[in-house]
């Protein structure tokens, strides 16, 4: 109902899942923001809150990468022989957490949804950086920012996520930019 009728039917019916997930990630970052919490919930966060959020983001990134590597291992091996041990070893290497090998079938990312999640995060952090550069640190208090975001999301369907991300950052995406945005975004 909210998509342009000029888009191909496939884009209207089955948009890139990373696009919807990035919109959710923008909202999740907003409601975890110390400024937003203070403004709308009258909550002041602990001085270690920003460090905890960075650690949480880093852990989630490493966990997704570990799941990706484990799934790649399974597809390359084309067998479940030794999969439990490979799961434990790969997740330990990626996360430095001793995951029980009995979860080796539950954590199999057979559709590679981790790739969708990582792509969505890159757009979310690029968009947050862009909206802050345009409307300031308290962008969420500015009605123009809401209108800008609404217009942005309305025009997003039918556009490649990677093109949208590059439009927000003004540069080609690379690992260093991703790491910087994931670790520094703290408004």
N, C-alpha and C positions, 0 to 999 in steps of 0.2 A: 504494500500500500504506500510506503514512503519512498519507493525507488522510482527512478525515471523509466517511463515506458519506452524510451529509446534504447535502453540497455538490452543486450541479448537475453532471451528467456533464461538461459543457463546462469547468467550473472545475477539475475533477479531472484531466482529460486535457490541457488546454491552459491552464495557469496563465499569468498575466502574466509575460512573459520578464524584465521589469525586476525582478521579485521574486527570481528565481534569480540574476540578475546582481548584485543588491545584496548577496546573501549571499556571493557570491564577492568582492565589493569589500570587505566587512567583513573577510574572511579575508586579503585582500591587504594591507589597512591594518595588520592585526594583525602579520603576519610582517615588515613593514617598519618597525614601531615600534621606536625606539631602546630603550625599556624592555624590550620582548619580546626583541629581539636580545641585549641584555645579559644578561637572565635565562636564556634558554634556549640561546644560542649562545656566550655569553661574548665577545661582540663589542662593542667600544665604537666608536661612530660618530664621524666627524670633526665638528668644531664647525660646519661648513657644511652638514651633512647635512639639517637641517631646512629651510634655505633652498633647497637643491637639490630637496627633495621638493615644496615649494611651487611652485617654477619648473616642475617636471615636471607637476604637477597643472594649473597654469595653461596650459601648452602643450597638454596633452591636451584641456582644455576648449575652448581656442581652435580647435584642429584639428577637433574635432567640430562646433563651430559653423560653421567654414568649409565643411566638407563639407555641412552642412545648407543653408547659403546657396547653395552651388554646385548642389545637387540642386534646390532651389527655382527657381533660375535656369533649369535645364534644362527643368523642367516648365512654367514660364511661357513660355519661348521656343518649346517644342514643336518644337525643331530642334537638330541638333548643329552647325549653322553658327556659327562663332565660339566654340564650347564650349571649345576648348583655351585660347584667350586669356582667356576668362571664368574658367576654372578657375585659371589662373596668377594673375590679378589678385585674385580673391576669396580665394584661399589666402594670398597675400602680405599682403593687408589684414588677414585674420584672425590669421595666425600670425607675420607679419614674417619669413617664411622663403620663399626663392625656390624654389618647387616647380616642377619641370620640367613644361611643359604637356603632354608626352607621356603623363602619368598621368591625363589628364582622363577617360578611360573607366574606369580602375581604381578611382578614388576616388568614383565616382558612387554615392551612398547611396540607391539606387532604392527601398529598403524603409523608408527613414528610421529605420534602426537607431540612429542617433545620438540620437534622441529617447528610445529605450529606455535607452540607456547613461546619458544625463543624468538621467533619472528614477530609475534605479537608484542613481546616486551620491547623489542627494538623500536617499533612504531610508537608504543605508549611513551617511552622515555624521550623519544625525539619530539613527539607532540607536546609533552609537558614542558620540555625545554623551550619549544617555539612559543607556546602560549604565555609562558613567563617572560620571555624576551619581549613579547608584544604588549602584554598587559601588566607586567610587574609581579612581584612575589605574592601579592594578595589578589591574584587574578580571579579567584573564586568568588570574590566580593563584587566584581565588576560585571554588571549585566551585559556589557558589550562582549565580554569573553564568552559568556554563555551563548550568545547569538553567533559569535565566530565559530565556536565548537559545533553548534548545531548545523551551521552551514557547511562546515568541514566534513562532518559525518554524512550529511546528505549527499555531498558530492563524492564521497569515498567509494561507493559501490561502482564496480566496473573499472576501477583504477588499480593497477598493481600496487601491492603493499610496499614493495621496494621503491617504487617511484614516489609514493606519498612520503615515505621516510626520508628520502633524499631531498624532497621539496622542503621538509621541515628543517633539516640540518644544513642544507645548502652544500652538501658534500657527499661524495661516495662513501658508503658505509664500510667500515672495516672493524676488525677485532678490537683494536685500541679504542676506537670511538665507543663501541659497545661497552667495553669494560669501564671506561670513564663515566658514561652515562649511568650505568647500573650502580656504580659505587658512589658517585657524587650527588645524584639527585636526592635532595633532602629538604625540600621546601615544606 
